[in-house]
Structure formats: structure tokens, C-alpha cells
């Protein structure tokens, strides 16, 4: 016993996470102020199953009590390189801990792991600045907004031009929003088409199906229709009081002709408010992208993401992005592929673009 009659706190232990501890890990994530949908063990299972990356999660413990978690996956590149990421195919990740010292300990262990594995780099996709002494990438912002209790206020608080476009889409063009998992094929088709237009591989159908199977009632698929014609679709995730609009696709020309995306996100926020969600997460966009400007056009303000890197074998931050002029030739060639070929190649290449 100590001088004040209390047992000393158990020693902090860092060790590999076990699948048998997934329920405890998810309980910890949901209770943590900075926990996200992508910290949940189900996201790791989807990525393992579909893309074959190796889970190397870290947990922090004091006795039998979990006091921290860092979800990690080792992702292999096409030419033998590899990288340690928290979390692949996710907007958010990074360490969670009961106190800053635990977060720092988890990151330090991850740094050593990256060096022992001779990875190119360690990447932590943090929302907030955890005070980590790592290289920062300021390329991405995310977009959050509180939802009104009255769904009618969604349209009313949109910027004037976006509000006029959304109202016209509904009242003049007759656009409607429907919900159902049976719209998954429409989403996959339009998502792949849009990615090809942007010069980037899409994701295999197995990725979307695995998410539905893993998270079931926490996943929603919405379709925008004009009569019987599908125009746009979006897959969203429910986490706590937040609806996360994550994967989306739109028919070519539908935005220009009838403001399909403008209507879709307005109607999706109305749907979320009706069901009691309190916050809408529009997720990340590159700061120099059209998607970034579109979200601002909708009335959302950007929040800087604090992605952090520990470079091991790499000498600079990853730069395989559309904003890099050196990728222009590849993007241009990809955008001209027939859709059937883009689908086949995307299924093979997606695992290398986490």
C-alpha cells in the first residue's frame, strides 16, 4: 500500500491486439472522444478480407483495462515496398489513449515497428493535432456540420446559390432520394465511372459488399432518381450521432443538367436530421480539388486534417496524387480506358492504393 492507502497504478503494457479482444476494443473506441468509425475492428476485418493487408494493431493496457489503441495495417506495394498505415482506405485513424503519454508511447512503438519491418513510412491519419513530432502532410481537409433538429432548416441554411440549385432540382426537375441496400450496384457503377473520369482506379465490388456484410444496419445506400432514371448514389455510415457520407457516384452530365449532387447531399442531410442524427460528416477532400470547392459551395467549412508520417526508407512524403503534375500522363491514359477494362484493372490495383 502507498502512503495514502492506495495501490500503485499498474504498469503500462503495449502489445499486439488480439481478435478475441475486438469487442473490448470497440467499446473503448466508442467511448473515446476521438474514436471514429474507422477505428472499429470491423473496418480492419473488411480490409483484411478484401485487400489482404496484414493487421498489426497495438493496444495499451494497465492490468486488465484497455487504456489505448492504435489500429495499424501493413500494406504492400506492387514492387515489394510496404507501408504501415492507420487506417487504410479510411479518412481517419491514428492513436487513441487515455492520456497524451499513452498516445506518445503507442506512436513510438509504431515507429520502431516501421523501422524493424523496413517499411517505406508510417502514416497516421489523425483528425486533431496530437502534438506528435512527426512529418506533417497538410494536403487534406475534412468537413463537419451540425444538423438542425428540423429537417426543413437544412435547405434554409444553405448558401443562396446552392439553395436555389437544390430547390430547382427538387421542384422543377423532380429529383427524389430513395434508400436501400439494393442500390449498391448503381453506386458501384457510378463510383467506378467517376473515378475513371478522374484518372484513378476504383474499388472492387467485393469492397462495398464486405462493408455491408460487416456493418449491416450502420450502412445506408441512397439513390437519386429522376422518374425511373438513376442519377447519383451515396454510401453512408452511422457512427454515434453522426452520419458519414463516404462513397458516392454521379451519372455523367447529371450535375450540370439537374444539379444531382447538390440535391443528393441536401436531401441526405434532411434524411439524417429526420432520423435523429446530430452531425453530418462530409469527409476529406484535397485542398486544391473540385470536391473541396463543392463542399464549401454547400456551406461547409474545412477542418485541417493532421496526417503525420515517420519516414523510414522514403526520403519524402508520398506524392502519388492528382495534384502531382508527374501523374498527369497516367491519369490521362486511365481516363480514356473502356469502363470494362477500368473495372478489371481497378480490382487488381486497388490493394496498392490504400
C-alpha positions as CSV (number, residue, x, y, z in Angstrom):
1,X,0.0,0.0,0.0
2,X,1.2,3.5,-0.7
3,X,1.4,6.3,1.9
4,X,-2.2,7.4,1.2
5,X,-3.6,3.8,1.3
6,X,-3.9,3.3,-2.4
7,X,-2.5,0.6,-4.7
8,X,0.0,2.0,-7.3
9,X,-1.3,2.1,-10.8
10,X,-0.5,-1.0,-12.9
11,X,2.4,-0.7,-15.3
12,X,1.6,0.4,-18.8
13,X,1.9,-2.5,-21.2
14,X,1.9,-2.2,-25.0
15,X,1.2,-5.3,-27.1
16,X,-0.3,-6.6,-30.3
17,X,-4.1,-6.5,-30.4
18,X,-5.9,-9.9,-30.4
19,X,-9.1,-10.6,-32.4
20,X,-10.6,-12.0,-29.2
21,X,-10.3,-8.5,-27.8
22,X,-12.3,-6.9,-30.6
23,X,-15.4,-6.3,-28.6
24,X,-13.4,-4.6,-25.8
25,X,-11.5,-2.5,-28.3
26,X,-14.7,-1.4,-30.0
27,X,-16.2,-0.4,-26.6
28,X,-13.1,1.7,-25.9
29,X,-13.2,3.3,-29.3
30,X,-16.9,4.3,-29.0
31,X,-16.3,5.8,-25.6
32,X,-13.2,7.8,-26.6
33,X,-13.8,11.4,-27.6
34,X,-11.6,11.0,-30.7
35,X,-12.7,7.5,-31.7
36,X,-14.1,7.1,-35.3
37,X,-15.9,4.6,-37.4
38,X,-12.6,3.6,-39.0
39,X,-11.0,2.7,-35.6
40,X,-13.6,-0.1,-35.2
41,X,-12.4,-3.6,-35.6
42,X,-14.9,-4.2,-38.4
43,X,-13.0,-1.9,-40.7
44,X,-9.8,-3.9,-40.1
45,X,-11.7,-7.1,-41.0
46,X,-13.1,-5.7,-44.2
47,X,-9.6,-4.6,-45.4
48,X,-8.0,-8.0,-44.4
49,X,-10.7,-9.9,-46.2
50,X,-10.9,-7.9,-49.4
51,X,-7.4,-6.5,-49.9
52,X,-5.2,-8.9,-48.0
53,X,-3.3,-6.4,-45.9
54,X,-1.9,-7.6,-42.5
55,X,-3.3,-6.3,-39.3
56,X,-0.7,-5.2,-36.7
57,X,-2.9,-3.4,-34.2
58,X,-1.4,-2.1,-31.0
59,X,-3.2,-2.0,-27.6
60,X,-2.2,-0.2,-24.4
61,X,-3.2,-1.8,-21.1
62,X,-3.0,-1.2,-17.4
63,X,-3.7,-4.5,-15.8
64,X,-6.9,-5.8,-17.4
65,X,-8.1,-2.3,-18.5
66,X,-7.5,-1.1,-22.1
67,X,-6.2,2.5,-22.0
68,X,-5.2,3.0,-25.6
69,X,-5.4,1.6,-29.1
70,X,-3.6,2.2,-32.4
71,X,-5.1,0.4,-35.4
72,X,-2.3,-0.5,-37.9
73,X,-2.1,-2.4,-41.1
74,X,0.9,-3.3,-43.2
75,X,0.1,-2.6,-46.8
76,X,2.3,-4.0,-49.6
77,X,3.1,-2.1,-52.8
78,X,3.2,-3.5,-56.3
79,X,7.0,-3.7,-56.4
80,X,7.7,-5.2,-53.0
81,X,7.6,-2.0,-50.9
82,X,5.3,-1.7,-47.9
83,X,3.9,0.9,-45.6
84,X,2.4,0.9,-42.1
85,X,-0.9,2.8,-42.1
86,X,-3.6,3.8,-39.6
87,X,-6.0,3.3,-41.3
88,X,-6.0,2.2,-45.0
89,X,-9.0,3.2,-47.2
90,X,-10.1,5.5,-44.4
91,X,-10.3,9.2,-43.9
92,X,-9.4,8.9,-40.2
93,X,-7.2,6.8,-38.0
94,X,-4.3,7.4,-35.6
95,X,-3.7,6.7,-31.9
96,X,-6.2,6.9,-29.1
97,X,-5.2,7.0,-25.5
98,X,-6.5,7.9,-22.0
99,X,-3.7,10.5,-21.8
100,X,-1.0,12.1,-24.0
101,X,1.8,9.9,-22.6
102,X,-0.1,6.8,-23.8
103,X,-0.6,8.2,-27.2
104,X,3.1,9.0,-27.4
105,X,4.0,5.5,-26.3
106,X,1.8,3.9,-28.9
107,X,3.3,6.1,-31.7
108,X,6.9,5.4,-30.5
109,X,6.2,1.6,-30.6
110,X,4.7,2.0,-34.1
111,X,7.8,3.9,-35.3
112,X,10.0,1.1,-34.1
113,X,7.7,-1.4,-35.9
114,X,8.0,0.5,-39.1
115,X,11.8,0.5,-38.8
116,X,12.0,-3.2,-38.0
117,X,9.7,-4.0,-40.9
118,X,11.8,-1.8,-43.2
119,X,8.6,0.0,-44.3
120,X,8.7,3.0,-46.6
121,X,6.9,5.0,-43.9
122,X,4.4,5.0,-41.0
123,X,1.3,7.0,-41.8
124,X,-1.2,8.2,-39.1
125,X,-4.4,9.7,-40.4
126,X,-5.2,11.9,-37.4
127,X,-8.0,14.4,-37.3
128,X,-6.7,16.5,-34.4
129,X,-3.1,17.6,-33.7
130,X,-1.8,15.1,-31.1
131,X,1.4,17.0,-30.6
132,X,3.4,14.3,-32.4
133,X,6.9,15.1,-33.6
134,X,6.4,13.6,-37.0
135,X,6.3,15.0,-40.5
136,X,3.0,16.7,-41.3
137,X,1.0,16.4,-44.6
138,X,-1.4,19.4,-45.0
139,X,-2.9,18.2,-48.2
140,X,-6.3,17.2,-46.9
141,X,-9.2,18.8,-45.0
142,X,-12.4,17.3,-43.7
143,X,-15.8,18.9,-43.4
144,X,-18.2,18.6,-40.4
145,X,-21.5,20.3,-39.8
146,X,-24.1,20.1,-37.0
147,X,-27.5,19.1,-38.3
148,X,-30.7,21.0,-37.4
149,X,-33.4,19.3,-35.4
150,X,-35.9,20.5,-38.0
151,X,-35.1,18.9,-41.4
152,X,-36.7,21.9,-43.2
153,X,-33.8,24.0,-41.9
154,X,-31.3,22.1,-44.0
155,X,-32.3,23.9,-47.2
156,X,-32.9,27.2,-45.4
157,X,-29.3,27.4,-44.1
158,X,-27.6,26.5,-47.4
159,X,-25.8,29.4,-49.2
160,X,-28.1,31.2,-51.6
161,X,-26.8,29.8,-54.9
162,X,-26.6,26.2,-53.6
163,X,-30.1,26.6,-52.1
164,X,-31.6,27.7,-55.4
165,X,-30.0,24.8,-57.3
166,X,-31.2,22.2,-54.8
167,X,-34.7,23.7,-54.8
168,X,-34.8,23.7,-58.5
169,X,-33.6,20.1,-58.7
170,X,-36.5,19.0,-56.5
171,X,-39.3,21.3,-57.7
172,X,-38.6,21.7,-61.4
173,X,-36.6,18.5,-62.3
174,X,-38.5,16.2,-59.9
175,X,-35.4,14.6,-58.3
176,X,-36.2,12.2,-55.5
177,X,-34.0,10.4,-52.9
178,X,-34.6,6.7,-52.0
179,X,-32.8,4.5,-49.5
180,X,-32.0,0.7,-49.8
181,X,-29.1,-1.7,-49.9
182,X,-30.4,-2.9,-53.3
183,X,-29.0,0.3,-54.8
184,X,-25.5,-1.0,-54.2
185,X,-24.9,-1.9,-57.9
186,X,-25.9,1.6,-59.0
187,X,-23.4,3.1,-56.5
188,X,-20.6,0.8,-57.7
189,X,-21.2,1.5,-61.3
190,X,-21.3,5.3,-60.9
191,X,-18.4,5.4,-58.4
192,X,-16.2,3.5,-60.9
193,X,-17.2,5.7,-63.8
194,X,-16.4,8.9,-61.8
195,X,-13.0,7.5,-60.7
196,X,-12.1,6.6,-64.2
197,X,-13.0,10.2,-65.4
198,X,-10.7,11.5,-62.7
199,X,-7.9,9.2,-63.9
200,X,-7.9,6.9,-60.9
201,X,-8.7,3.3,-60.2
202,X,-11.9,2.5,-58.4
203,X,-12.6,-0.2,-55.8
204,X,-13.7,-3.8,-56.4
205,X,-17.4,-4.8,-55.8
206,X,-16.2,-7.0,-53.0
207,X,-15.1,-4.0,-51.0
208,X,-18.6,-2.5,-50.9
209,X,-20.2,-5.8,-50.3
210,X,-17.9,-6.6,-47.4
211,X,-18.7,-3.3,-45.8
212,X,-22.4,-4.0,-46.0
213,X,-22.0,-7.5,-44.6
214,X,-19.7,-6.3,-41.8
215,X,-21.6,-3.3,-40.5
216,X,-25.2,-4.2,-41.7
217,X,-27.5,-1.6,-40.1
218,X,-24.8,1.0,-39.8
219,X,-24.6,1.3,-43.6
220,X,-27.0,3.2,-45.8
221,X,-27.2,3.4,-49.6
222,X,-29.2,6.2,-51.2
223,X,-30.1,6.8,-54.8
224,X,-31.2,10.0,-56.6
225,X,-33.7,9.3,-59.3
226,X,-35.5,11.4,-61.9
227,X,-38.5,9.3,-62.6
228,X,-37.1,5.8,-63.2
229,X,-33.6,7.0,-64.1
230,X,-30.8,6.7,-61.6
231,X,-28.7,9.9,-61.5
232,X,-26.5,9.6,-58.4
233,X,-25.8,7.4,-55.4
234,X,-24.0,7.6,-52.0
235,X,-23.0,5.1,-49.3
236,X,-23.0,6.5,-45.8
237,X,-22.0,5.1,-42.3
238,X,-23.7,5.7,-39.0
239,X,-21.4,6.3,-36.1
240,X,-22.7,7.5,-32.7
241,X,-24.8,10.7,-33.6
242,X,-23.0,11.3,-36.9
243,X,-23.9,10.3,-40.5
244,X,-20.7,9.9,-42.6
245,X,-21.2,10.4,-46.4
246,X,-18.4,8.3,-47.7
247,X,-18.6,6.8,-51.2
248,X,-20.5,8.5,-54.0
249,X,-21.0,8.5,-57.7
250,X,-23.0,10.5,-60.3
251,X,-24.0,9.9,-63.9
252,X,-22.0,11.9,-66.4
253,X,-23.8,15.3,-67.1
254,X,-26.3,14.9,-64.2
255,X,-24.7,17.6,-62.1
256,X,-24.7,20.1,-65.0
257,X,-28.2,19.3,-66.2
258,X,-30.1,18.9,-62.9
259,X,-27.7,19.6,-60.0
260,X,-27.9,15.9,-58.9
261,X,-25.1,16.0,-56.3
262,X,-26.3,19.3,-54.9
263,X,-29.7,17.8,-54.4
264,X,-28.4,14.5,-53.1
265,X,-26.4,15.9,-50.2
266,X,-29.2,18.4,-49.3
267,X,-31.7,15.5,-49.2
268,X,-29.3,13.2,-47.4
269,X,-28.9,15.8,-44.6
270,X,-32.7,16.1,-44.4
271,X,-33.0,12.3,-44.2
272,X,-30.3,12.2,-41.4
273,X,-32.0,15.0,-39.4
274,X,-35.3,13.2,-39.6
275,X,-33.7,10.1,-38.1
276,X,-32.1,12.0,-35.2
277,X,-28.5,12.3,-36.4
278,X,-27.0,15.4,-34.9
279,X,-23.9,15.8,-37.1
280,X,-23.1,15.4,-40.8
281,X,-19.5,14.3,-41.8
282,X,-18.7,15.2,-45.5
283,X,-15.3,13.6,-45.1
284,X,-12.0,14.6,-46.6
285,X,-11.1,16.4,-49.8
286,X,-7.8,17.6,-51.2
287,X,-7.4,21.3,-50.7
288,X,-6.9,22.1,-54.4
289,X,-9.7,19.8,-55.7
290,X,-13.2,20.4,-57.1
291,X,-14.7,18.3,-54.3
292,X,-13.2,20.8,-51.8
293,X,-14.8,23.7,-53.5
294,X,-18.1,21.8,-53.9
295,X,-18.3,21.2,-50.2
296,X,-17.7,24.9,-49.4
297,X,-20.3,25.7,-52.0
298,X,-22.7,23.7,-49.9
299,X,-21.9,25.8,-46.8
300,X,-19.4,23.5,-45.1
301,X,-16.2,24.9,-43.7
302,X,-12.9,22.9,-43.9
303,X,-11.1,21.5,-40.9
304,X,-7.4,20.7,-41.4
305,X,-6.5,17.0,-41.1
306,X,-3.3,16.4,-39.1
307,X,-1.9,13.4,-41.1
308,X,1.5,12.5,-39.7
309,X,4.4,10.5,-41.1
310,X,7.5,8.8,-39.9
311,X,9.8,8.3,-42.9
312,X,11.9,5.2,-42.9
313,X,13.0,4.1,-46.3
314,X,11.3,7.0,-48.1
315,X,13.0,10.4,-48.3
316,X,9.8,12.4,-48.8
317,X,6.1,12.3,-48.3
318,X,4.0,10.1,-50.7
319,X,3.1,12.2,-53.7
320,X,1.0,9.8,-55.9
321,X,-1.9,12.2,-56.0
322,X,-3.9,14.0,-58.8
323,X,-2.3,17.3,-57.6
324,X,1.2,16.0,-58.6
325,X,1.9,17.0,-62.2
326,X,4.1,13.9,-62.6
327,X,1.0,11.7,-62.5
328,X,-0.7,13.6,-65.3
329,X,0.2,11.1,-68.1
330,X,-1.0,8.1,-66.1
331,X,-4.3,9.9,-65.1
332,X,-4.9,10.9,-68.7
333,X,-4.4,7.4,-70.0
334,X,-6.6,5.9,-67.3
335,X,-9.5,8.3,-68.1
336,X,-9.6,7.0,-71.7
337,X,-9.9,3.3,-70.7
338,X,-13.1,1.5,-71.6
339,X,-15.2,1.1,-68.5
340,X,-15.0,-2.7,-68.6
341,X,-11.2,-2.6,-68.7
342,X,-11.1,0.0,-65.9
343,X,-13.3,-2.3,-63.8
344,X,-10.9,-5.3,-64.3
345,X,-7.7,-3.3,-63.6
346,X,-9.2,-1.5,-60.6
347,X,-9.9,-4.8,-58.9
348,X,-6.2,-5.7,-59.3
349,X,-4.8,-2.3,-58.4
350,X,-7.0,-1.2,-55.6
351,X,-5.0,-3.1,-53.0
352,X,-1.9,-1.0,-53.9
353,X,-3.7,2.4,-53.3
354,X,-4.8,2.3,-49.6
